[in-house]
């Protein structure tokens, strides 16, 4: 059985606390293990923003390499691969623009010496071994969005779901099929706000595209519970499904676990078969896990909060 843990973003102290609450303890080599043989599944985003990125990577990688955990790639690990990969056309696959550097700055600073930069290169190689999603008996895990259309595409390009250098290059080209599949799988569905509306995101950037709740049927939703940002002028209006390109939502009964969305407040299930485990630990929130015993219908009792 599995214990699924949300986005960590360099908060190693909270990670150790949560692992201990879940019954994991360091072995003789310092790798956290469960005495009953349970495994953790990490939903990605180990790096950036937090105060102890290197320590977080040490804990997570030791568990994965030691067979005590599995992990999927988050958009921050994917972005790091592209940030440090050279583009044959010049520059890097993820351009070194100020906003990209700022997002990655805490990680750059933590590995800033010659010796630590060599270690960082080894972590980049390790990131390339992480799958973009996991489909295991009885459950699915992805960083941001399980859309079967894009999962099928990714399976076709990447049989083991691990990105190759050739795939990274193709996915860096805006508008390519590979780019679109990665954008949805690691960052979620977005749609243009109607009527010229906008909002400012957590980093203060003005946005006219908004992430949507891909686990919710838009035909029975208002903008308040379908958009992942609060747009007061639209809050109580029913969603105009006809205006949504390729509208779909998760209808399977296989539980799906993910992170990414910077939720706040009391951790809760999104539907009986879907749960987001990102509760904004990097912005004063909590590190959250779900203790899964094989159930098809998820229960609030499965949610565990660090220090709770």
Sine and cosine of phi, psi and omega as CSV:
sin_phi,cos_phi,sin_psi,cos_psi,sin_omega,cos_omega
0.00,0.00,0.25,-0.97,-0.19,-0.98
-0.81,-0.58,0.50,-0.87,0.17,-0.99
-0.89,-0.46,0.92,-0.39,-0.11,-0.99
-0.99,-0.13,0.78,-0.63,-0.13,-0.99
-0.87,-0.49,0.70,-0.71,-0.07,-1.00
-0.98,0.22,-0.13,-0.99,-0.08,-1.00
-0.85,0.53,0.77,-0.64,-0.10,-1.00
-0.98,-0.20,-0.65,0.76,0.06,-1.00
0.76,0.65,0.75,0.66,0.12,-0.99
0.97,0.24,0.29,0.96,0.01,-1.00
-0.98,-0.18,0.97,0.25,-0.11,-0.99
-0.92,0.39,-0.59,0.81,-0.02,-1.00
-0.88,0.47,-0.70,0.71,0.03,-1.00
-0.91,0.42,-0.58,0.81,0.03,-1.00
-0.90,0.44,-0.73,0.68,0.01,-1.00
-0.88,0.48,-0.66,0.75,0.02,-1.00
-0.87,0.49,-0.72,0.70,-0.02,-1.00
-0.91,0.41,-0.66,0.75,0.04,-1.00
-0.86,0.50,-0.68,0.73,0.02,-1.00
-0.90,0.44,-0.66,0.75,0.04,-1.00
-0.88,0.48,-0.55,0.84,-0.01,-1.00
-0.99,0.12,-0.01,1.00,0.07,-1.00
1.00,-0.08,0.19,0.98,0.03,-1.00
-1.00,0.02,0.55,-0.84,0.01,-1.00
-0.58,-0.82,0.48,-0.88,0.00,-1.00
-0.92,0.39,0.66,-0.75,0.12,-0.99
-1.00,0.07,-0.22,-0.98,-0.07,-1.00
-0.89,0.46,-0.42,0.91,0.00,-1.00
-0.99,-0.13,0.03,1.00,0.03,-1.00
1.00,0.01,0.10,0.99,0.01,-1.00
-1.00,0.06,0.79,-0.62,0.00,-1.00
-0.94,0.33,0.77,-0.64,0.03,-1.00
-0.66,-0.75,0.39,-0.92,0.05,-1.00
-0.98,-0.19,0.71,-0.70,-0.06,-1.00
-0.89,0.45,-0.40,0.92,0.00,-1.00
-0.99,-0.10,0.10,0.99,0.06,-1.00
0.99,0.12,0.19,0.98,0.10,-1.00
-0.89,0.46,0.39,-0.92,0.06,-1.00
-0.85,-0.52,0.52,-0.85,0.17,-0.98
-1.00,0.05,0.54,-0.84,0.27,-0.96
-0.85,-0.52,0.88,-0.48,0.04,-1.00
-1.00,0.00,0.69,-0.72,-0.07,-1.00
-1.00,-0.07,0.23,0.97,0.08,-1.00
0.99,-0.12,0.02,-1.00,-0.08,-1.00
0.88,0.47,0.92,0.39,0.07,-1.00
-1.00,0.04,-0.43,0.90,-0.20,-0.98
-0.95,-0.30,0.06,-1.00,0.08,-1.00
0.94,0.35,0.52,-0.86,0.14,-0.99
0.97,0.23,-0.68,0.74,-0.20,-0.98
-1.00,0.02,0.08,-1.00,-0.12,-0.99
-1.00,0.03,-0.19,0.98,-0.12,-0.99
-0.62,-0.78,0.87,0.49,-0.08,-1.00
-0.93,0.36,-0.71,0.71,-0.02,-1.00
-0.88,0.47,-0.69,0.72,0.01,-1.00
-0.90,0.44,-0.65,0.76,0.06,-1.00
-0.85,0.52,-0.73,0.68,0.01,-1.00
-0.89,0.46,-0.62,0.79,0.02,-1.00
-0.88,0.47,-0.70,0.72,-0.01,-1.00
-0.92,0.40,-0.76,0.65,-0.08,-1.00
-0.91,0.42,-0.74,0.67,-0.06,-1.00
-0.91,0.41,-0.64,0.77,0.02,-1.00
-0.86,0.51,-0.65,0.76,0.01,-1.00
-0.93,0.37,-0.69,0.73,0.00,-1.00
-0.92,0.40,-0.76,0.65,-0.03,-1.00
-0.91,0.42,-0.48,0.88,-0.03,-1.00
-1.00,0.01,0.05,1.00,0.05,-1.00
0.99,0.14,0.14,0.99,0.01,-1.00
-1.00,-0.03,-0.07,1.00,-0.04,-1.00
-0.40,-0.92,0.33,-0.94,0.21,-0.98
-0.87,-0.50,0.26,-0.97,0.01,-1.00
-0.43,-0.90,0.53,-0.85,0.19,-0.98
-0.93,-0.36,0.31,-0.95,-0.01,-1.00
-0.98,0.18,0.69,-0.72,0.14,-0.99
-1.00,-0.08,0.17,-0.99,0.03,-1.00
-0.91,0.41,-0.44,0.90,0.02,-1.00
-0.95,0.30,-0.60,0.80,0.09,-1.00
-0.93,0.38,-0.66,0.75,0.03,-1.00
-0.89,0.46,-0.71,0.70,0.02,-1.00
-0.88,0.48,-0.60,0.80,0.02,-1.00
-0.90,0.44,-0.67,0.74,0.05,-1.00
-0.85,0.52,-0.71,0.71,-0.02,-1.00
-0.95,0.33,-0.54,0.84,-0.01,-1.00
-0.90,0.44,-0.60,0.80,-0.07,-1.00
-0.99,-0.15,-0.03,1.00,0.00,-1.00
-1.00,-0.06,0.76,-0.65,0.02,-1.00
-0.96,0.27,0.61,-0.79,0.06,-1.00
-1.00,-0.06,0.79,-0.62,0.04,-1.00
-0.83,0.56,-0.41,0.91,0.01,-1.00
-0.99,0.10,-0.05,1.00,-0.02,-1.00
0.90,-0.43,0.56,-0.83,-0.02,-1.00
0.96,0.27,-0.53,-0.85,-0.03,-1.00
-0.84,-0.54,0.34,-0.94,-0.01,-1.00
-0.88,0.47,-0.59,0.81,0.16,-0.99
-0.95,-0.30,0.95,-0.30,-0.12,-0.99
-0.83,0.55,0.56,-0.83,-0.02,-1.00
-1.00,0.09,0.86,0.52,0.08,-1.00
-0.98,0.20,0.38,-0.93,-0.05,-1.00
-0.81,0.59,-0.66,0.75,-0.03,-1.00
-0.93,0.37,-0.55,0.84,0.05,-1.00
-0.94,0.33,-0.64,0.77,0.04,-1.00
-0.91,0.42,-0.68,0.73,-0.01,-1.00
-0.88,0.47,-0.67,0.74,0.00,-1.00
-0.89,0.46,-0.55,0.84,-0.11,-0.99
-0.98,-0.18,0.02,1.00,-0.20,-0.98
-0.88,0.47,-0.68,0.73,-0.04,-1.00
-0.87,0.50,-0.59,0.81,0.03,-1.00
-0.95,0.32,-0.69,0.73,0.03,-1.00
-0.85,0.53,-0.70,0.71,-0.02,-1.00
-0.91,0.42,-0.60,0.80,-0.06,-1.00
-0.94,0.34,-0.43,0.90,-0.02,-1.00
-0.90,-0.43,0.68,0.74,-0.19,-0.98
-1.00,0.06,-0.27,0.96,0.02,-1.00
-1.00,0.08,0.26,-0.96,-0.03,-1.00
-0.85,0.52,-0.71,0.70,-0.04,-1.00
-0.92,0.40,-0.70,0.71,-0.03,-1.00
-0.95,0.32,-0.47,0.88,0.04,-1.00
-0.92,0.39,-0.58,0.81,0.09,-1.00
-0.89,0.46,-0.63,0.78,0.07,-1.00
-0.90,0.43,-0.64,0.77,0.02,-1.00
-0.88,0.48,-0.64,0.77,0.04,-1.00
-0.87,0.49,-0.58,0.81,0.05,-1.00
-0.92,0.38,-0.61,0.80,0.06,-1.00
-0.92,0.40,-0.61,0.79,0.06,-1.00
-0.87,0.50,-0.67,0.74,0.05,-1.00
-0.88,0.47,-0.60,0.80,0.02,-1.00
-0.93,0.37,-0.63,0.78,0.05,-1.00
-0.82,0.57,-0.60,0.80,-0.03,-1.00
-0.92,0.39,-0.24,0.97,0.04,-1.00
-1.00,0.01,-0.12,0.99,-0.04,-1.00
-0.99,0.12,0.73,-0.68,0.05,-1.00
-0.96,0.27,0.37,-0.93,0.04,-1.00
-0.98,0.21,-0.31,0.95,0.03,-1.00
-0.28,-0.96,0.26,-0.96,0.07,-1.00
-0.75,-0.66,0.72,-0.70,0.16,-0.99
-0.84,-0.54,0.96,-0.27,-0.08,-1.00
-0.92,-0.40,0.25,-0.97,0.04,-1.00
-0.83,0.56,0.92,-0.39,0.10,-0.99
1.00,-0.05,-0.14,0.99,-0.01,-1.00
-0.38,-0.92,0.30,-0.96,0.04,-1.00
-0.77,-0.64,0.52,-0.85,0.00,-1.00
-0.67,-0.74,0.74,-0.68,0.04,-1.00
-0.48,-0.88,0.39,-0.92,-0.05,-1.00
-0.94,0.33,-0.71,0.71,-0.13,-0.99
-0.79,-0.61,-0.70,0.71,-0.15,-0.99
-0.48,-0.88,0.80,-0.60,0.10,-1.00
-0.99,-0.17,1.00,-0.08,0.10,-0.99
-0.93,-0.37,0.91,-0.41,-0.13,-0.99
-0.84,0.54,-0.50,0.87,0.00,-1.00
-0.90,0.45,-0.69,0.72,-0.02,-1.00
-0.99,0.16,-0.55,0.83,0.07,-1.00
-0.87,0.49,-0.67,0.74,0.03,-1.00
-0.89,0.45,-0.68,0.73,0.05,-1.00
-0.87,0.50,-0.74,0.67,-0.03,-1.00
-0.89,0.46,-0.63,0.78,0.08,-1.00
-0.84,0.54,-0.65,0.76,-0.02,-1.00
-0.91,0.41,-0.66,0.76,0.00,-1.00
-0.98,0.20,-0.60,0.80,-0.15,-0.99
-0.76,-0.65,1.00,0.04,-0.07,-1.00
-0.82,0.58,-0.53,0.85,0.03,-1.00
-0.99,-0.16,0.15,0.99,0.05,-1.00
0.92,0.40,0.23,0.97,0.01,-1.00
-0.97,-0.23,0.79,-0.61,-0.10,-1.00
-0.94,0.33,0.73,-0.69,0.07,-1.00
-1.00,-0.05,0.27,-0.96,0.08,-1.00
-0.84,0.55,-0.60,0.80,0.01,-1.00
-0.91,0.40,-0.63,0.78,0.03,-1.00
-0.92,0.38,-0.68,0.73,0.02,-1.00
-0.83,0.56,-0.66,0.75,0.00,-1.00
-0.90,0.43,-0.73,0.68,-0.01,-1.00
-0.89,0.45,-0.64,0.77,-0.04,-1.00
-0.96,0.27,-0.22,0.98,0.04,-1.00
-0.99,0.13,-0.16,0.99,-0.02,-1.00
-1.00,0.00,0.96,-0.29,-0.06,-1.00
-0.82,0.57,0.77,-0.64,0.03,-1.00
1.00,-0.10,-0.21,0.98,0.03,-1.00
-0.94,0.33,0.33,-0.94,0.05,-1.00
-0.87,0.50,-0.63,0.78,0.01,-1.00
-0.91,0.41,-0.67,0.75,0.05,-1.00
-0.86,0.51,-0.73,0.68,-0.03,-1.00
-0.89,0.45,-0.64,0.77,0.00,-1.00
-0.90,0.43,-0.66,0.75,0.02,-1.00
-0.94,0.35,-0.67,0.74,-0.01,-1.00
-0.83,0.55,-0.69,0.72,-0.02,-1.00
-0.96,0.27,-0.72,0.69,-0.12,-0.99
-0.93,0.38,-0.62,0.79,-0.07,-1.00
-0.98,-0.22,-0.19,0.98,-0.04,-1.00
-0.77,-0.64,-0.30,0.95,0.07,-1.00
0.99,-0.15,0.25,-0.97,0.05,-1.00
-0.95,0.30,0.61,-0.79,0.11,-0.99
-0.76,-0.65,0.46,-0.89,0.10,-0.99
-0.64,-0.77,0.42,-0.91,-0.03,-1.00
-0.97,0.25,0.71,-0.70,0.05,-1.00
-0.92,0.39,0.68,-0.73,0.00,-1.00
-0.98,0.22,0.35,-0.94,0.17,-0.98
0.91,0.42,0.40,0.91,0.03,-1.00
0.96,0.29,0.25,0.97,0.01,-1.00
-0.95,0.31,0.38,-0.93,0.05,-1.00
-0.49,-0.87,0.15,-0.99,0.12,-0.99
-0.52,-0.86,0.19,-0.98,0.06,-1.00
-0.94,-0.34,0.79,-0.61,-0.08,-1.00
-0.98,0.20,-0.06,-1.00,-0.09,-1.00
-0.89,0.45,-0.32,0.95,0.03,-1.00
-0.98,-0.20,0.15,0.99,0.06,-1.00
1.00,0.10,0.18,0.98,0.00,-1.00
-1.00,0.06,0.67,-0.74,0.03,-1.00
-0.96,0.27,0.79,-0.62,-0.06,-1.00
-0.82,-0.58,0.67,-0.75,0.15,-0.99
-0.93,-0.37,-0.13,0.99,0.12,-0.99
-0.97,-0.26,0.65,-0.76,-0.07,-1.00
-0.78,-0.62,0.62,-0.78,0.07,-1.00
-0.96,0.29,0.55,-0.84,-0.05,-1.00
-0.88,-0.48,0.38,-0.92,-0.03,-1.00
-0.99,0.13,1.00,0.01,-0.11,-0.99
-0.93,0.37,-0.18,0.98,0.04,-1.00
-1.00,0.01,-0.07,1.00,-0.11,-0.99
-0.91,-0.42,0.64,-0.77,0.03,-1.00
-0.95,0.31,0.92,-0.40,-0.04,-1.00
-0.91,0.42,-0.40,0.91,-0.05,-1.00
-0.93,0.37,-0.32,0.95,0.02,-1.00
-0.86,-0.51,0.44,0.90,-0.05,-1.00
-0.88,-0.48,0.39,-0.92,0.24,-0.97
-0.99,-0.16,0.22,-0.98,0.04,-1.00
-0.88,0.47,-0.47,0.88,-0.01,-1.00
-0.88,0.48,-0.66,0.75,-0.03,-1.00
-0.98,-0.22,0.04,1.00,0.07,-1.00
-0.97,-0.24,-0.56,0.83,0.10,-0.99
-0.99,0.12,0.57,-0.82,0.03,-1.00
-1.00,-0.08,0.25,0.97,0.18,-0.98
-0.74,-0.67,0.53,-0.85,-0.01,-1.00
-1.00,0.10,0.89,-0.46,0.06,-1.00
-0.90,-0.43,0.99,-0.11,-0.18,-0.98
-0.81,0.59,-0.65,0.76,-0.08,-1.00
-0.91,0.40,-0.31,0.95,-0.05,-1.00
-0.93,-0.37,-0.11,0.99,-0.29,-0.96
-0.75,0.66,-0.76,0.65,-0.13,-0.99
-1.00,-0.09,0.06,1.00,-0.02,-1.00
-0.99,0.16,0.62,-0.79,0.11,-0.99
-0.92,0.40,0.54,-0.84,-0.01,-1.00
-0.92,0.39,0.72,-0.69,0.09,-1.00
-0.99,0.11,1.00,-0.03,-0.09,-1.00
-0.89,0.47,-0.57,0.82,-0.03,-1.00
-0.88,0.47,-0.40,0.92,-0.02,-1.00
-1.00,0.03,-0.05,1.00,-0.02,-1.00
-1.00,-0.05,0.84,-0.55,0.04,-1.00
-0.96,0.29,0.78,-0.63,0.08,-1.00
0.80,0.59,0.69,0.72,-0.05,-1.00
-0.88,0.47,0.74,-0.68,0.10,-0.99
-0.40,-0.91,0.22,-0.97,0.07,-1.00
-0.49,-0.87,0.29,-0.96,-0.09,-1.00
-0.97,0.24,0.89,-0.46,-0.04,-1.00
-0.89,-0.46,-0.02,1.00,-0.04,-1.00
-0.95,0.31,0.37,-0.93,0.05,-1.00
-0.99,-0.11,0.00,1.00,0.13,-0.99
-0.97,0.26,0.84,-0.55,-0.02,-1.00
-0.87,0.50,0.66,-0.75,0.05,-1.00
-0.83,-0.55,0.74,-0.67,-0.04,-1.00
-0.90,-0.44,0.66,-0.75,-0.03,-1.00
-0.40,-0.92,0.06,-1.00,0.01,-1.00
-0.76,-0.65,-0.70,-0.71,0.27,-0.96
0.99,0.13,-0.49,0.87,-0.32,-0.95
-1.00,-0.10,0.13,0.99,0.12,-0.99
0.81,0.59,0.72,0.70,0.04,-1.00
-0.94,0.34,0.34,-0.94,0.03,-1.00
-0.74,-0.68,0.22,-0.97,0.07,-1.00
1.00,0.05,-0.36,-0.93,-0.05,-1.00
-0.94,0.35,0.85,-0.52,0.07,-1.00
-0.85,0.53,0.67,-0.74,-0.03,-1.00
-0.44,-0.90,0.32,-0.95,0.10,-1.00
-0.95,0.31,0.54,-0.84,0.09,-1.00
-1.00,0.05,-0.67,0.74,0.14,-0.99
-0.58,-0.82,0.12,-0.99,0.04,-1.00
-0.90,0.44,-0.18,0.98,-0.04,-1.00
-0.80,-0.61,0.25,0.97,0.01,-1.00
-0.52,-0.86,0.60,-0.80,0.02,-1.00
-0.49,-0.87,0.72,-0.69,0.13,-0.99
-1.00,-0.08,0.73,-0.69,-0.06,-1.00
-0.94,-0.34,0.18,0.98,0.04,-1.00
-0.99,-0.10,0.96,-0.29,0.04,-1.00
-0.89,-0.46,0.66,0.75,0.29,-0.96
0.87,0.49,0.71,0.70,0.03,-1.00
-0.86,0.50,-0.49,0.87,-0.02,-1.00
-0.98,0.20,-0.08,1.00,0.04,-1.00
-0.76,-0.65,0.66,0.75,0.09,-1.00
1.00,0.09,0.09,1.00,0.03,-1.00
-1.00,0.01,-0.54,-0.84,-0.12,-0.99
-0.80,-0.60,0.45,-0.89,0.19,-0.98
-1.00,0.03,0.77,-0.64,-0.16,-0.99
-0.80,-0.60,0.56,-0.83,0.06,-1.00
-0.76,-0.65,0.28,-0.96,0.19,-0.98
-0.83,-0.56,0.82,-0.57,0.04,-1.00
-1.00,-0.01,0.96,-0.29,-0.11,-0.99
-0.98,-0.19,0.78,-0.63,-0.01,-1.00
-0.93,-0.37,0.24,0.97,0.02,-1.00
0.97,-0.24,0.03,1.00,-0.06,-1.00
-0.95,0.33,0.62,-0.78,0.06,-1.00
-0.99,0.17,-0.62,0.78,0.07,-1.00
-0.99,-0.12,0.89,-0.46,-0.06,-1.00
-0.96,0.29,0.41,-0.91,-0.03,-1.00
-0.75,-0.67,0.54,-0.84,0.05,-1.00
-0.85,0.53,-0.46,0.89,0.00,-1.00
-0.89,0.45,-0.34,0.94,0.00,-1.00
-0.97,0.26,-0.30,0.95,-0.06,-1.00
-0.98,0.21,0.72,-0.70,-0.01,-1.00
-0.77,-0.63,0.75,-0.67,0.00,-1.00
-0.94,-0.35,0.68,-0.73,0.06,-1.00
-0.85,0.53,0.73,-0.68,0.01,-1.00
0.95,0.31,0.16,0.99,0.00,-1.00
-1.00,-0.03,0.00,0.00,0.00,0.00
